[in-house]
């Protein structure tokens, strides 16, 4: 499963959001990750 996800645009976008949140002692929600990746804003 991880091999399909690793080294994709979505992986790096999500990784960047999480690193940015950690640098600023903040958090990142699923909605932010979904919006950045063009995914549905709510689960199935």
N, C-alpha and C positions, 0 to 999 in steps of 0.2 A: 504494500500500500504506500509506504513512504517513498518508494522509488518513483511512483507515478507523480508525486507531489513535489519532490525535491527538484531544484533547479528550474522551476517554472516561474513565470511572471507573478502568479498569485502567491507563490512561496515568498519571493523577495518583497513584494508589496506588504504582505502580512508581517514578515520578519521586521521590516523597517518600521511599521506602525508599533509593534511591540517594543522594539529597541528605543524608539522615541518616547514611548510612555514610561519606560524604565528610567531613562535619563532625566525625565522631569518629575519623577516620583508620582506618576499618575497611573492611569489605567486605560485600557482600550476595550471597548465593547464589541460584541459580535456585530452590532449594527454598523459600527465604523469599518470593521473589516469587510463586511458584506458590501457596503457602499463603495469602498475602494476597489473591490474586485469585481463589481458588477453582479453580485449574487443577490438572491431574494433577501429582503430585510427581516423576514421571520422564518422560522424553521418549517419543516413540512408538516 
